[in-house]
Amino acid sequence: MSSVTVNLFLDKRASKEGEGIVKWLVCFDGKQRLFTTGVKLSEDDWTFLKKHKSGLPGQVKNDGRRRLWNMLFGNFYHEEYTGKETPSYLSKAQTIIGNLGDDFSFERFAYSIGAQGSREIKIKSTKDVNDIIAALKDKASRMESDGRMGNASNYLSTASSLLRFVKSLSNQQWNELFDRVPTARKTVVQPDNTIFFKDITPAFLIKYEKWMLQSGSVSRSAIGSASPASLTTVGIYCRHMRSVYNDAIEQGIVDRASYPFGKNRYVIPAGSNTKKALKKEDILKFMAYKPSVGMEQRSLDLWLFSYLCNGMNMNDICRLKWEDVEGDRLSFVRQKTARTRKSNQTKIKVALFPQSLEIINRWASPDKNPRNYVFPFLNEGMTADRQGRVIKQVIKVTNQYMRKIAETLKIQGNVNTYSARHSFATILLQSEAPLAFISQSLGHTSISTTESYLGSFDDEKTKKYLNALL
């Protein structure tokens, strides 16, 4: 079998500044993967422990650091609360690797050690690690493995957009932006589609933004031409570039002094925040509407379920399980935060209205095993990619039928699935519910995030508040 090695590694990206999470770094068959131990350490403690990983000098009197060393690098340590003698984290991993022998695989190791959130690290050439396109694709791959299909798609779209932009440059424009000569003459971009981190300068990003606002959106038709992208799309793509650029700085690939984003450099546009909330009278029209049996009924039910259940998004609705339902209440962790490694993932508590319970009874799966999904869209046998595509299709069908219902009811405005979430938040605000309550109900950790969801007050409410001045 190929040799397997394991070391301990401090992942500083997985925790707050000045801290990191200790992970097992396993190398096997030319590949590396990280498996989290869940142990948080300060950078100072980690630097000290790594320096003495072969053994602590006798003069070290700090009991805390001695215990940490025993827990991570020693043979055994005594658990703080039970006093039980337990193999150290490194020793435990080495024992598992030895026991697996020729049957070793990353999957068997993860199962044996009980680690979650493993992530493969591809061994790259020097050119690859300096290439922002490779970095974007690598991050997309990691997100796919975590089931974050939407984010993965956005990172791939960013890479594709960057390549189209560079290919659109004339030789003169290339010379203005880069300090190297392109190796291909038919297209300015290099044949291997490489864009180095050092190429991403404020001047590059300004030029890229201008190009995006002119022809950054690709036609889905084979004969269609490119059209302007929105400022919001520019912001999304630039934030993804910034994310992998920050990763490259953290890994020592790029010098922080060359960072192109921020004040006096390139400021990422925020885009317009179009409010998507509907008026309460429009919501009541939807509730009174008598849909036809089938997809129209299901689409309206899912939209209203989202609205009535704290603006629950469709991804969370599709992934809701029976263990989350407790009589006339349900509690769940948003998928958006469940995929993070944060330990303080707060459950959202939802009071189920009679209408919500009716919707569950109408569409629920018959088998109410706690681990089963409530609605019959997903199953555990599906891959993350398949689950993502199913949810996208549910959203697409729901939006199609909701637009038709809105036309019938003469309701103006956006009625897609996301508007249910915005409507929940804005109608609560207009009913004078505290902002903190709305934020908690939506599952936000920041009030500023909640504020971005909220629509403006209508004219009648505005007059009522302004009358208080006289």
N, C-alpha and C positions, 0 to 999 in steps of 0.2 A: 504494500500500500504506500501511497505518497505520505511523506512525513507530515505530521500535524503539530503545530506549535500554538501555544496560548500565552498571552501576556495580559497585563492589566493596562487600561488606557483611560485617561480622563477626558471625557467629551464635554468641552466647555460650551459647546453650542446648545446643549440640552438643558441648561439651567441659567440662573441669573448671573449677571456680571460678577466676577470674582469667585464663582463657584463652578463646579462641574459634576457630572455623574460618572462614577467609575463603571467601566464596561470591560467585558472580556473581549480581547482582540484575537480572534482565531484565524490562523493561516492554514490553508489546505488546498492542494492541487492548483497553485497559482492564483488563488482567490483569497480575499479576506472578508470576514464579517464581524460586526460588533453585536454583542449581546449584553443587555443592561443588567447590572447587579442591583440597581435601585439605590446604591449608596451614594450620598451627596458629600462632597468634600470641598474645602476651600483650596484655591490654587496654592497657597502657602503650605498647607498640610501635605498636599500631593507632591510638591517639589521636594519637601523634606523626606517623605516616605520613599519616593523613587530613588533619591540619592543613596538611601540606606536599604534598598530592597534586598540585598544579599544578607543583611543582618544588622541589627541595631547595636551601636556602641554601648558599652556598659554605663557610660556617663550620662546617657539620656535619661532624665528623671521625670519627664513629662508623661504622667500616667495616661492621659488622653491619647497622645501620639503612640505610646507603646501598645495600647489596646488596638488602635487603628492598624498598626503594623501587623500585629498578630492576626487580626481579622482578615487582612488582605493578603499578606505575604508569608505569614508563618505557617506552621503545620496545623495547629488547632488554636481556638480561642474559646473563652467562656462567654456564653450569651448573657447579656446584661440582666435580663429579668428572670430567666429560668436557671442560670448557672450551668446549663448543659454545655459539655465540651463538643464543639462543632468544628469540622474542617474549615480552614481558611478558604476564601473565595478562589484563590489561585490553586490551592491544593485540591479543592473540590473539582475544578475544571480539569486539572491534570489527571485525576483519578477516573473521571468519566471518559476522557479521551483514551486512556489506557484500557478501560473495560470494553469500549466499543471496538478497539483494534481495527481489523480489516473491514469491519462493518461501519466505520465512521462515515458520517455525512453531516452537513450543517443542520439538517432537519432533525436527525437523531440526537445530535448534541443539544439543540434547543429544547427538544422534548425532555431529555434526561435532566437538564439543569433547570428546567422550568423558567427559562428566560423569555421575555416578551420583547417585541419591537426589534428583532434582529434586522440588520441591514447589510447588504453586500457592498463591499468597497472594491471596485474594479482597479486592478493595477494598470496604471496608465503610463504612456511615454511622456517625456518632458514636454513634447509638443502638445499632447492631449491636455495636460494639466494647465497649460497656458492658454487654451482655446476656450473662449466663452461659449461657442456653439456646443462643444463637447460637454461643457459644464451644465448647460441648459438641458441637454438630452439626458445626461446622467441623473440630474435632479428629477426629471420627468419619470425616469425609470424607477427611482426610489419611491416616488409618490404612487406610481402604479402598484408597486409591491405592497404599499400600505393601504391600497384601496381608494386612494384619493384621485379618482380618474379625472375629475373636472380640473383640478390644479395641474395634473400631469399634462393634460391637453393644452392648457394655457402656456406651459413652459415650452412645449413643442412648437406651438404657434409663434411664440416669441423668437425661437431659433429660426424658424422658416421666414419670419418677417425680416429679421436681420440679414439673412442671406439674400432675400429679394432686393432689399435696399442696397446692399453692396454691389450686387450685380447690375443695378440700375445706374451706377456711377459712371460717368465718362472718365477717360484717362486724366483729364485736367482736374476733375473733382477728386479723383483718387489721390493725386499728387498733393492737393490742398489738405487732405485729411490724414494721410499716412506718411510715415517716414521710411517706407520700404517699397520696392518695385513689385508689381504683380507678376507672377510667373506665367500667367496665361494671357494671350492677346485677344482671343475671341470674347472672353468675358473677363472683366477686371478682377473678379474674385479668384483666389487661387483654386486649382483643380480639386484639392482636398477639402474645399469649403471651410477653411480655417480663418477665424477672426480672433486675434489675440486680445487678451485683457488690456494690454497697453494701447490697443487701437481705440478703445472706448474712452474718448476724451470728451470734455464739454462741447467742443466744436463738432465732434462726431454726433453727439446726442441732439444738439440743436438742429443739425442737418437732417438727422433721422426723423425728428418730430415734424419738421416741415414736409418731408417726403410722405410721412404717414397721413398727414392732413390733406395731402393732394391725391395720393394713389395707394394708400396703405391697406385698403380692403380688397381682397381678391374675390372676383366673381365666381360663384359656384357653377355657372354655365361655362362650357368649354369655349364658347364663342364670345362670352362677355368680357368686358374690359374692367380693369381695376378702378376703384372709386375711392373717395376720401374715407378715411377711418375717423372715428369719433375721438375727441380728446380723452374720453374715459378709457378707450382702448389703448391709446398712447400711454396713459398712466399705468395701466395694468402691465403692459409689456416692459416698461421701464422699471417698474418695481421688481419684476422677475429678474431683469438684468442686475439690478442693485443687489438682490438677494444672493445670486451666485457670485457676484463681485465681493460681497462681504464674506462669503464662504472662502473664497480664494485668499483674501487677506488673513482670515483666521488660520488657514492652513499654511501661511507663509509663502504662497505662490506669488502674490502681488504686494508691492510696497504700499503701505497705507497713504503715503504722501501723494500717490498718483490717483487717489480716489476721486472720481469725476462728479459725484453727486453732492448736493447740498448748497448752502448759501455761498454766493460768489462763484459757484461752479455751474452745475446744471440742476435746476429745480424741477422735479417731476410734477407735471400738471395734475391737478386734482380732478379735473373734469366737472361736468355739470351733474348735479344731484337732482334728477327729475323725480318729483314726488309721485308715488303710485297709489296713494290712498284713495279709496272711494268714500262717498258720503254715506252716512248711516241709512238714509232713506233708500239708497241703492242696494245696500246689504239686505234690508228688509224685503225689497222686491225679489231678490234671489231666494230668500227664505220662503216667500209665498208662492213662488213659481212651481208649477206642476210639470215636472219633466217626463219625457217618454221613458219607458222601461229600457234598460240597457246602458249603453255608453253615456248617454246624456244624463241619466240618473246618477251613474257612478261619478262622472266628472263634477257635477254640481255638488254631490255629497263630499267628495274629497276636498273641494275648494272651501265649502262651509266648515268641514272638520278642521281644516287649517285655521280658519278665522276664529272658530270657537275655542280651539285648543292653543291659546297663547301665540297664534301666528306660527304654529309648528310647520316647518318646511316639508316639502314632499319627500325628501331624502329620509328625514326622521320618521315621517308617517309610514313609509314603506318598510322601515327597519324596526318599527314598534313591535315588541314581543308581549306575549300574554303575561310574563312576569312583571311587566311594567304597569299592568292594569290592576287596580285594587278597588273593587266595587265601583263607586262613582268618582274615583280619582285615578289619575295615572301620573307616574313620575318617570322621567327619562333624562339621559345625558345626551346633549346634542352631538351628532356625529362629527360635527366640525371640531368639537373639543375632545371627543372621545379618542380621536386618533393622535392627540398630542400626548406628551409624556408628563404632563402636569399632574401632580398628585391631588390637587384641590379642585377636582371636577365636580361642580355642584349640580345636583339633579334639579330639573325644572318640575315644579308641582303644578298639575293641571286639574281643575275641577271640571268634571264631565257634566255638561247640560243634558237634559233628556234627549235633545236633538242629536247630540254627539253619540249617546248610547244607542239611539236608533240606527245611526249610520254604521256603528260597529256591528250591531246585530244583523244589519242588512248585508254586509259584505265580508264579515269575518270568516276566517278559516274554521271548519268544524272542529278540528283537533285543537283543544285548548291547553295542550302541554305547555308549561311555562316557558320553554325554550323555543317554541314555535312563533313564527311571525303572526301578528293579528290579521293583517290583510294578505291575501293570497298572491302576492306579486313575486316574492323572493323565496328561496330555500337555501339551506346550508350547503347543498351540493354545488351551487353556482360559484364560478370564479368571481373575483372582485370586478373584473372587466365585464362579465356577463351581468352581474347585478347592477353595475353602473348604467349599462345600455338599457336594461329593463326599466330602471327608474326614469331615464331620459324619455323613454317611450311613453310611460305613464304621464309624465309632465306634458309631453307634446299633445297627446290625445285630450288631456284635461283642458289645456289652453284652447284647442280647436273648438271644443264644445262650449266652453265658457264664452268665447267670442260670439258664437251663434246665439246663445241664450241672451247675451247682452244686447245684441242687435234686435232680438224679438222684444226685449223689455225697454228698448231705446235708452240704454245706459251708456253714457259717454265715458271715455277714459280707458286706461289699461286694466284688463280683468284677468291677467295671467295669474299663475299660482303665487307668485311673489307679492302680488298686490294684496292678497289676503293677509299676509304678514304685516305689510305696511298699514293696511286699513285697521287691523287689530290695534296697533300701537297708536295711530293717530286719533282714532275714535275714543280710545281711553284718555288720551291727552285732552281732547276737546270736552270730555266729560269731567275734566279737572282732577283726574287721578294723579297722584304724585309721580313725578318722573322716576324716582327710585323704584316704585312699585312696577312701573312699565318696564324698566331696565331689568329688574329681577325676573319678571314674567317672560321676557324675551330670551333670557339666559345670557345677557351681556355682562361682561366684567367691567365695563367702562360706561359711564353716563354719556360721554361724548359719542360713543358708538350708537347709543340709543337716539341721541339727538339727530344723527344723520338719517334715521329711519322716518322721522316725523314730518308729516306734511304741514303746510301752513293752515292757519285758521281761515274759515270762510268769512265772507263779508259781514254776515250777521253777527258772528262771534266777535269779530274785530270791533264793530260798532259798540257792542255791549261793554267790552273792556275799556274802550276809549271814552265812553260816557262817564266813567268813574272819575275822569279828569275834571268834570264840570259840576 
